[in-house]
């Protein structure tokens, strides 16, 4: 694995899931340290809790030295435009910054965030791809404008651990309300990974106007009726995202899309998932989050093993 930006960088998603689960059950004292003598830099352009800490733990488990930089507060303002005349607020060009970081580190993790103003610009992944272009070392997406691959890998690890029947589970990705517009990256990424994994039936439920970009949902069943999607579901992944068609906007929704225990009665005792952070009693009710149906804490725990499996694969390629 050269870079980890999406499921398209993974030759065999199921093998990577199994590798992560194997690492989870292997005692650290008996594990190898393939990252000994290697250094990883984690660069954050927006806040993080689970991604930041889980990736640090994963790298340390592998014997790596970790350095973290909050680029939005601790770094020179970066310029990303080719040929820019830098006579304004930006101080350093990405060409120079990324090349220097490529000399300091063996692997670079980068977390970016969309503007939610210009779809073409956000979906080009211009910021993340500039690091890939100029750093000269493997780049790991810690979330980007359109995708969150480490989260999605952890989600599939969690589903794999909680389903043992001899059939494909019915997995529902359902839109949820929110007080502000959020990006589509978690929803895009989850759909992309489930479809590439090909070991689950994916249903996407959302109100009219909240269709995801077709590039990430081809092969999934789509409905505008949450009740229809929840029927006989095994897993329900709850997530808000803003409109793609009316880019970055929150469109009015008259129906109540917040998931409750009452709504779960038509499922197959479905387990409920969310990437966190979650707005309680807006996206998900307390009664669901605090019930035995909730897997949200386990998902967050599995972020360590997702990151560890990915970094281990990249370290093999660096040998």
C-alpha positions in Angstrom: 0.0 0.0 0.0 1.6 3.3 -1.1 -1.0 5.8 0.2 -4.3 5.4 2.1 -6.8 7.9 0.8 -9.8 5.7 0.0 -10.9 2.0 -0.3 -9.4 2.2 -3.8 -5.9 2.0 -2.2 -6.7 -1.3 -0.6 -6.2 -4.5 -2.7 -8.4 -6.6 -0.5 -10.7 -4.8 2.0 -11.8 -8.0 3.7 -8.1 -9.1 4.2 -7.4 -5.7 5.8 -10.4 -6.1 8.1 -9.2 -9.5 9.2 -5.7 -8.2 9.7 -7.0 -5.5 12.0 -9.1 -7.9 14.0 -6.1 -10.2 14.3 -4.0 -7.3 15.7 -6.8 -6.5 18.2 -6.5 -9.9 19.7 -2.7 -10.2 19.6 -0.9 -9.3 22.9 1.2 -6.2 22.4 4.1 -7.7 24.2 4.4 -10.5 21.7 3.8 -8.4 18.6 6.5 -7.1 16.3 7.5 -3.5 16.1 7.8 -2.9 12.3 7.7 0.9 12.8 10.8 1.0 15.0 13.1 3.8 13.8 10.3 5.3 11.7 8.6 8.6 12.3 5.0 9.7 11.4 3.7 13.2 11.3 0.0 13.9 11.9 -1.2 17.2 10.4 -4.6 18.5 11.5 -6.4 21.3 9.7 -9.6 20.9 11.8 -10.4 19.5 15.3 -10.1 15.8 16.1 -10.5 13.5 19.1 -10.8 9.8 18.0 -8.7 10.2 14.8 -5.9 12.0 16.6 -5.6 9.7 19.6 -6.3 6.4 17.9 -3.7 7.0 15.2 -1.1 8.0 17.8 -1.8 4.8 19.8 -1.7 2.7 16.6 1.7 4.2 15.5 3.1 3.8 19.0 1.9 0.1 19.1 4.0 -0.4 16.0 7.1 1.3 17.5 6.9 4.5 15.6 7.7 8.0 16.9 4.7 10.3 16.5 4.6 14.1 16.1 1.3 16.1 15.9 0.8 19.5 14.4 -2.4 21.5 14.5 -1.9 23.2 11.2 -4.9 25.5 11.7 -3.3 27.2 14.7 0.4 26.2 14.9 1.6 26.5 11.3 2.3 29.2 8.8 -0.8 30.0 6.6 -0.4 27.8 3.6 -0.9 28.7 -0.1 -2.3 25.9 -2.3 -2.6 27.7 -5.6 0.0 27.1 -8.3 1.6 30.2 -9.6 0.2 32.3 -6.7 1.7 35.8 -6.1 1.9 35.5 -2.4 1.4 39.1 -1.4 -1.6 38.4 0.9 -2.3 36.4 4.1 -0.5 33.1 3.1 3.1 32.8 4.2 4.3 29.4 2.9 3.5 27.5 -0.3 2.4 23.8 0.0 5.2 22.9 -2.4 7.8 24.0 0.1 6.0 22.8 3.3 5.1 19.4 2.0 8.6 18.7 0.6 10.1 19.6 4.0 7.7 17.4 5.8 8.7 14.6 3.5 12.2 14.9 4.7 11.2 14.9 8.4 8.8 12.0 8.3 8.5 8.5 6.8 4.7 8.7 6.7 2.4 11.7 6.8 -1.2 11.7 8.0 -3.3 14.7 6.9 -6.8 15.7 8.1 -8.5 18.3 5.9 -12.1 19.7 5.8 -14.4 20.9 3.0 -15.5 24.5 2.7 -19.0 23.3 1.9 -19.2 26.3 -0.5 -17.8 24.9 -3.8 -18.5 21.3 -4.6 -16.1 21.1 -7.5 -13.2 22.4 -5.4 -14.0 20.2 -2.4 -14.5 17.0 -4.4 -11.2 17.6 -6.3 -9.5 16.9 -2.9 -7.1 19.7 -3.8 -5.5 20.1 -0.4 -5.0 16.4 0.3 -3.7 15.7 -3.2 -1.1 18.5 -2.9 0.5 16.7 0.0 0.5 13.5 -2.0 2.0 15.3 -4.9 4.9 17.1 -3.1 5.7 15.2 0.1 7.3 12.2 -1.6 6.3 9.9 1.2 3.1 7.8 1.9 0.2 9.9 2.9 -2.7 8.7 5.1 -6.0 10.4 5.0 -7.2 11.2 8.5 -10.4 12.5 6.9 -10.7 14.6 3.8 -13.2 16.8 2.1 -15.1 13.8 0.7 -14.0 10.7 2.6 -13.1 9.3 6.0 -11.4 5.9 5.2 -10.0 5.1 8.7 -13.5 5.6 10.1 -15.1 3.3 7.5 -12.5 0.6 8.0 -13.3 0.7 11.8 -17.0 0.5 10.9 -16.5 -2.7 8.9 -14.4 -4.2 11.6 -17.2 -3.6 14.0 -19.8 -5.1 11.7 -17.6 -8.1 11.1 -17.2 -8.7 14.8 -21.0 -8.5 15.5 -22.4 -10.6 12.7 -21.9 -14.4 12.3 -24.9 -15.6 10.4 -24.5 -17.3 7.0 -25.9 -14.5 5.0 -25.2 -10.9 4.1 -26.3 -8.5 6.8 -28.7 -5.7 5.9 -26.9 -2.5 6.6 -28.8 0.8 6.6 -27.2 4.2 6.3 -29.8 6.6 7.5 -29.7 10.4 7.3 -30.2 12.2 10.7 -31.1 15.8 11.6 -28.5 18.3 12.7 -28.3 22.0 13.7 -25.8 22.9 11.1 -24.6 21.7 7.6 -22.1 18.8 7.8 -19.9 17.3 5.0 -20.8 14.1 3.2 -17.4 12.5 3.9 -18.5 9.9 6.4 -21.5 8.9 4.5 -19.6 8.8 1.2 -16.9 6.7 2.7 -19.1 4.3 4.5 -21.1 3.6 1.3 -17.9 3.2 -0.7 -16.4 0.7 1.7 -19.5 -1.4 2.2 -20.0 -1.7 -1.6 -16.3 -2.5 -2.2 -16.4 -5.1 0.6 -19.4 -6.8 -1.1 -20.3 -8.8 2.1 -23.4 -6.8 3.1 -26.6 -5.5 1.6 -26.5 -1.7 1.7 -29.6 0.5 1.9 -29.3 4.3 2.1 -32.3 6.2 3.5 -32.5 10.0 3.3 -35.1 12.8 2.7 -35.6 14.2 -0.7 -32.8 16.5 -1.7 -30.1 14.7 0.3 -28.9 12.3 -2.4 -25.2 11.5 -2.1 -22.9 11.9 -5.1 -23.5 9.0 -7.5 -19.8 8.1 -7.5 -20.2 6.7 -3.9 -23.6 5.1 -3.9 -23.8 3.0 -7.1 -24.9 -0.5 -6.2 -26.8 0.6 -3.0 -30.6 0.6 -2.7 -31.9 4.0 -2.0 -35.2 5.1 -0.3 -36.7 8.3 1.0 -38.7 6.3 3.6 -36.8 5.6 6.7 -39.3 3.0 7.9 -38.9 1.0 4.6 -35.1 1.0 5.1 -35.3 -0.1 8.7 -37.4 -3.2 8.0 -35.4 -6.3 8.9 -32.2 -4.3 9.3 -29.2 -5.8 11.1 -27.1 -2.6 11.4 -28.3 1.0 11.3 -25.6 3.6 10.7 -26.9 7.1 11.7 -25.2 10.2 10.2 -26.1 13.7 9.1 -24.9 15.2 5.9 -25.7 18.4 4.0 -27.2 18.5 0.5 -25.0 17.7 -2.5 -27.4 19.1 -5.1 -27.8 22.4 -3.2 -24.2 22.1 -2.0 -23.6 22.5 1.7 -27.1 23.5 2.5 -29.6 22.2 5.1 -32.9 21.7 3.3 -36.1 21.7 5.2 -37.4 18.3 6.3 -40.9 17.9 7.8 -40.6 14.2 8.9 -38.9 13.1 12.1 -35.7 11.3 11.1 -34.2 11.0 14.6 -33.7 7.3 15.4 -35.5 5.9 18.4 -36.0 2.6 20.1 -39.6 2.5 18.8 -38.4 2.8 15.2 -35.9 -0.1 15.8 -38.8 -2.5 16.6 -39.1 -3.4 12.9 -35.4 -4.3 12.6 -33.8 -7.7 13.4 -32.7 -6.3 16.8 -30.3 -4.1 14.8 -27.2 -2.7 16.3 -26.8 1.1 16.0 -23.7 2.9 14.8 -22.5 6.5 14.6 -19.0 7.8 14.0 -19.1 10.3 16.9 -19.2 13.1 18.0 -23.0 12.9 18.1 -25.6 15.5 19.0 -27.7 13.6 21.6 -31.5 13.9 21.1 -30.9 15.6 17.8 -29.3 13.0 15.6 -29.9 10.1 18.1 -31.9 9.8 21.2 -30.4 9.1 24.6 -32.4 5.9 24.8 -30.7 4.5 21.7 -27.2 5.7 22.5 -27.3 4.3 26.1 -29.0 1.0 25.1 -27.5 -2.4 24.4 -28.2 -1.8 20.7 -25.5 0.9 20.6 -22.1 0.1 19.1 -20.7 3.6 19.0 -18.1 3.1 21.8 -16.9 -0.1 20.2 -16.6 1.7 16.8 -14.4 4.3 18.4 -12.3 1.7 20.0 -11.8 -0.1 16.7 -10.3 3.1 15.3 -7.0 2.0 16.8 -6.9 -1.3 15.0 -8.0 0.2 11.7 -5.1 2.7 11.9 -2.7 0.0 13.1 -3.5 -2.3 10.2 -3.2 0.5 7.6 0.2 1.7 9.0 1.5 -1.8 9.2 0.7 -2.3 5.5 2.4 0.9 4.5 5.5 0.0 6.6 5.8 -3.3 4.7 5.9 -1.3 1.5 8.6 1.0 2.9 11.0 -1.9 3.6 
